[in-house]
Amino acid sequence: MQKQKSIKKNYIFNTLYQVFALIVPLITAPYIARVLGPAGVGKYSYTYSIVSIFGVFALLGTSVYGQQVIAQCRDDLYQRSKNFFEIEIICAVTTLITIACWFIFIFRRGDDQVYYLILTFVLISIGLDISWFFAGLEDFSLIVLRSFVIKLLTVIAIFTFVRSRDDLYIYFIIQSVGQAIGNLSMWIPLRSRVVKVSFKDFYFRDHFKQTIVYFIPTVAASVYSLIDKTMIGMITHSSEENGFYDQAQKIITVAYTVVASLNTVMASRIAYLFAIGGDEEIKRRFSKSSDFIAALSYPIAFGIAAVANTFVPWFLGPGYEVDILLLRIASPLVVLLSVHNFMAAQYLVPSGQRARSTWGVIAGAAVNFCFNCLLIPRFGAAGALVATLFSELTICLVYFRMSRNFIPITMFLKSSVKPFICAVIMFLILFVSGRNLTSGTIVILCQIMAGMTIYFCAMLVFRSEIVLEVVGIVINKLKRK
């Protein structure tokens, strides 16, 4: 019974934090976009992508592996302490080696050395990060509370100290040092959860071999997610192009997160069903999830494309007109990312195929790199987004191939027909009616409400099962009252 309460509490904490993490960019992005401008945002985006690649090598897969090891021995105080120190020492050594390489990289560059030096704190924070230990103990409340406090203080510091484009270095300091302080704070409650271990008892070889195994899929996923920003900076030598790309990507990420929240709820249940061999129930739940994802992702994608001309000036301010086109190009990513995440989080990982799923990411990264080389030199950020569309489509097709016994592509295509048609109808009405509208809060709210109403009514006309089911539930509840 206590265990069940713990799971519920952890879920509530994580859900509240995810909502908070979703709101923060909506608060800070418009302010940073206006204060730092496209060039400042782009400079931070590009340099941070570089240090993040170094960070992958510093982490070396210890985070995911460490969490699993601690979870397996959490009831044995000495063994979990021994495992913690062994894994953390490995992480500390790889971090120090990475920092040494980082300094060599910095001093070989002739530009922006101050910003790169500040970002050293990002690498230091990786060596200090022991959140995986508390995750292994299922002490998520502590992790979430720490993250919430640090993120809140970061937001306050940004609004307090970042006042003009000359404060770009302050923005770098706030973001980088904030991470290090947050991770350092986790060492305070650690003292009551571990005991001293003699160095002669340490054995690193098995841990090191396993972290390498976990490192391969981690580096594939991380490099894939960072390659666009890095290549835009290296090819175009334009901070503004990276700034435009970064803002479009942030908006798409926030929109996609709304759909991806379903996976948080479903993943554990699917893993349990795989464990007990409930294949028919798994397929039924996949079908429901597919209907939900299609019904939500298509209107969000088409809605973003329809209101981009009024949303971008209102949200990002002047100087970001390029993002109107970029958002329209990137809007299909809401659907592709939702499908990608659905198959990974609800099938491939719960069924024990995490390592196999890496091949999909590697294929996507290869496609992304090739199209980036072809398109970025001519089209800049727009070319990078087109490349991302092709790469995400590749990942989805590979995942559909891997998942064909449980999630055939025909399942999602069938789920997509009515939402796609209704979303197109909504898009056409919003796009035509909004061409001459001026940007403003009232206008945006009216467009959102109109879009939701049009889409919902169209789904009713087409007798969408998921909408009719929701309407039926609401009517039944009203009748009971």
N, C-alpha and C positions, 0 to 999 in steps of 0.2 A: 504493500500500500504506500509506503514511504517512497519507494522507487517511482511509482506512478506520479506522485506529487512532484517529485524532482523533475520528471520529464515535462510535466505541465508548466512548472515554473521556468524551466530553461526555455521552453517554447515561447512563453509570454515575454521573457526578457529579450530573446532574439528577435521576436516580431516587433517589439517596441523600438529596438535599436535599428532595425531595417527601415522602419517608417521614419525615424529620425535621420538616418543616413540618406534617405531619399529626399527629405526636406532641405537638408543643409545646402546641396548644390543649387537648389532653387532660390536660396537666400543669398549665397555668396557669389554665384556665377554672374548675375547682372551687375553687381557692384564691382567685382574684379574686372569684368569686361570693359566697363566704363573708365575705371581709374587707371588700369595698366595699358589698355588698348590692345589691339590685335598683336602688335609686335611683342609687348611684354608678356602676354598670355602665351604666345608662341615660343618665346625664349624659355620660359619655365617648362612648357610642355616638352620641348625638344631635349633640353638638358636632363630633365627628370627621366625621360625615356632611356637616355644613355646610362644614367646611374642605376636604373632599374634592371638593365641587362647585367651589369656587374653584380647587382644584388642577388640575382638568380644563382650565380656561381658561389656567392658567399653563403647563401642558405643551404645549397646542396641537397635539397629534398628532406632536410631534417625536420621540418615543421609537420608535414603529413605523417611521416614515419614515426616521429617522436610521439605524436598524439596516440597512435595505435599502440605503441609499445607501453606507454604509461597506462593506457586503458586496460591492457591485459594483466598488469601487475599492480594495479592501484591499491589492492587490499594488503599488499606486502610492503610495509614501510621501507625496509632496508633495500629490497630489490628495486622498488621504484626510485629510491634515492640514488642507487648505483646507476641505474639506466639514465636517470636525468643528468647526472654529472658526466657520464660517458658521452652522451649525445651532445650536451651543451659544450663540452670541451672540443669536440669535432667541429661544431659550428663556430666556436671562437677562433680556432686555428684557420679554418677556411675564410672567415671574415678578415682576419689579419693579413692573410695572403692576398685576398682580394683588394683590401685597402692599399697594400703596397703597389699592386698593379694599377690601381686607380690613380695614385700619385704620379706614377710614371706616365700614365695617359694624360693627366692634367698638365704636367710640365712640358709635355711635347706639343701642347696646343698653344697657339698664340693669342687666342681670343677667349673672353668670358671666363678666365681662370678664377676670378673671385666667386662667381656663381658655382662653379664646379667644386671649389674648396668648401663652400657652405654645404653643398650636397653630400659631403663626406659624412655628415651626421646621419644621413639615410642609411649608409652602410654600417655605421656604428650601431644604429638602432636594430639592425638585423642581428648582430651579435648579442644584443641585450634582450631580444624578443624570446620570452619563455611562455607565451600565451598557450603554446601547444601542450605544455605540462598541465596547465589548469583545464584545458579542453579535454585532456585524457582523464582527468579526475571528474569530468562533467561539472566543473565549477564555472558554468557559463555566466552566472550572475556577476562574478568578479570581473571577468573579461569585458562584459558589456558595460558595466559601471565605469571601468577604467576608460574604455573607448568613448563612452558618452561624455565623460568629464573632459578628456583631452580634446575631443572634437569641439565641444562647446567653448572651451577656453581659446582654442585656435580661431574660432569664428569671431569671438570678442576681440582678440588681438588683431585680427585682420581689419575689422571695422575701426579699431582705435588707432592703429599705427600706419596702416597703408592708406595714404591720402593722395598720392600723385604718382606719376610714372617714374619719378626719381626714387620712389620707395620700393622698387622692384626687389632690391637686395633684402629689404626687410621682409617682404613676402616669402622669399626663399628661406630666410632664417626661421620665420614662424612655422612654416610647413615642415622643415627638416628637423629643427631642434625639438619641435612639438612631438614628432614621432619618437625621438630618442628619449625624451623625458617620460613619455607614456610607457614605453617598454621598460625603462629603468624602474618605474614605480611598481611594476609587477614583482620585483625582487623583495619588496618589503613583506608581503604576506607569505612568501616562499618559505621563510625560516621555520614556520610551524608545520610545514608539510614534508620536510626532508630531514634526514639525519646525516651526520658525518660518515664519510666512507673513506677507507684507507686507499691511498693511491695504488698500492700494490695489488689491490683487488680489481682494479680497472682492466677491462678487456675491450679494445676498440674495434678489432678487425671485423667482427660480424656486423656491428652497427655501420661501419664505413661502407661495407659491401651493400647493405640494404639502402643506405641513403643514396648511393649511386643509382640503384634500381629506381628509386622514387624520383631522382633528379632528372632522368631522361624525359618522362612525360611532363614534368614541371617546366623544364627548359623549353620544350616544344611549345607548350601553351603560352608561356611568358613571352618568348621571342615572337610568336605569332601575334600576340596582342600589342607588342611594342614596335613592330617592324615598320608600320606606316609612318609614325611620327619621326622615327630615326631616318628613314629614307627621304621623307619630305625635306628634312633639314639638310641632309647630306647632298641631295640632288639640286634643290632649288636655292639653298643658302638664304632662305627667306623666313624670318621669324613670323611674319604676318601670315604666310600660308599655313604654318603650323598652328597659329592662333585661330584661324578660321576653321581648320580641321578639328582642333581640340574642342571648340565650342559646339560644333555640329555633333561630334561624337558624344559629348556629355548629355546633350538633349536626348539623343537617341537612347543612350544608356538608361537614363531616368525613365523614359517611356517603356523600354523593354523590361525594366525591373518590375513594373506593375504586373506584367504577364508572368514573369519568372517566379513570382512569389508562390505560385501554385506548387512548384517543385519542392519547396521547403516543407509543405504539408504532406505531399505524397511520397517522398523518397523513402522514409522509414517504413511506411506501410507496405510499399512495393518490395523492399528488402525482406521484410517478414514473410510476405506471400511467396517469394522465391524460396525461402528457407523451408517452408512447409509444403512446397510443390503445388501451390494454388494457381495453376496455369490459366484456367478459364476465368477466374476472378481477376487475374492480372490483365488479361486481354480486355475484359469488360471495363476495367478502370482506365486502361490506355485509351479506349474508345471515347470515354467520357472526357479525359484530359485533352484529347485531340480536338473534340468539339469545343471545349472551353477555350483552348489556345487560339483556334481559328476565329471563334466568335469575338475574341478580345483583341487579338493582334492586328487583324485586317482593318478595323475601324480606326485604331490608333495610328497605324501606318498611313492610311489614306487621309486621316484627319490632319496629321502633321504636314503632309504635302499640300493640303488645301489651304491651311491658315498660315503657312510660312511667311507670306508677304506682310502679314500684320503682326505675327508673333515675334519675328526676329527684331524689328525696330523697337518693339515694346520691351522685350526681354533683355536684349543685349545692347541696345542703344545705337547711336550713329557710328558709322565706320565698319559695320558688320553686314552690309548689304549682300556681300558675296555668300553669306550663310543662308540666304533664302534659297539659292540654287542648290547649295550643298545639302541642306535639309531635305529638299525634294529628291535629290539623288539617293540620299542615305535612308529615306523613309522605309523602303522594303526590308532594311536590316531588322526592323522590329519583328517582322514575321520570321525571317531566316534565323535570327538569334533565338527566338522563342522555340522554334522547332529543334534547333541544335541543342539547346539547354534541356528541352523536354526529353529527347532521346538519351542524352548523356546522363542526366540526373535521375530519370525515372526508369531507365532500362540498363544501360551499359554499366554504370557504377553499381547499382543494387544487385545486378546479376554476376558481379565479380569480373567484369571485363574492362576495368579501368585502364590497364596497360594496353590492351588491344585497341581501345578507343583513341590512343595516342596517334595511331596511324592516320586517323581522320584529320587530326590537327596538323600533322606533318604534311599531309597532302594539301590542306588548306593553306599552310604557310608557304609551300612551294608555289602554288598558283598565285598567291598574293605577291610574292617576291617577283615573279615573272611579269605579272601585269603592272606592278609598280614601276619596274624598269622601263616598260613600254609607255606608260601613261603619265607618270609624274613629270618627266622632263617637258612634256607638252601642255599638260592640263593641271599640274600642281596638285592641290588638295582634292579637287574634283576627281582627278585621275586616281588618287589613292582610295577614294571612296568607291569608285567603280571597281577597282581591284579587290576591295574588301567584299563587295557584293558577290563577285565571282568566287572568292575564296570561301565565303560562308555557304554559298550554294554547293560548292564541292564537298565541304564537310557534311552538309545535310545529306547529300546523295550517298556518300561513303557510309554514314551512320544508318541510313535507310537500308543499305545493303547488309550491314552487320546485324540489323535488328529485324530483318524481313520476316522471321518466324513469329514475332510478337507484334511488330509495328510495320505492317506493309505500307508502302507509299500510297496505295489506293485508299487506305484508311484516312490519311490526312487530306488527300484530294477530295474525297467524299465529304469530309467535314468542312472543306473550304468553299464549296460551290456557293451556298446561300450567303455566308458572310462576305465573300468576295463581291458578289453581285450587289448586295446591299451597301457595302462600303464604297463601291464605285458610284452608285446613285448619290450617296451622301457627299462624296468628293465633288461630283459635277455641280451639285446645287451650291455647296459652300464656295467652290472655286469661282463660279460665275458671279455669284452674289457678292463675293468679297474682293473682286478685282480693284474696285475704286474706293474701298473703305480706308479710312485713316486709322493708324495704330492707336490703341488705347486699352485700358483695363476693361471698360464696359464692352467695347467691341469684341475683345478676346473672349470674355465670359459669354456673351451672346452667341458667338460662333460655336463655342464648345457646347452650350446647351442646345443650340439648333442642330448641331451635328449628332448629338446623342439622341435627340428626339427623332430625327429623320431616320437614323440607322435602326433604332428600336422599332419604329412603325413599319419600316421596310421588312425587318425580320419577322414581324407579326404577319404581314401580308404574305410572305413566303412560307409561313408556318414553320419557322425554325424550331426544332424540338427543344433545344436548350432554352430558348426564350419562352416557349409555351410552358416548359417545366417550371421556370422561375415564376411566371405569372400564376400558374396553378398553386404554387407554394404560398405566394402572397395572398391569393384569394382565400385559401383554406385557413390561413392564420387570421384573416379579417373576420371570417365566419365564426371562428371559435370565440372571438372577442364579443 
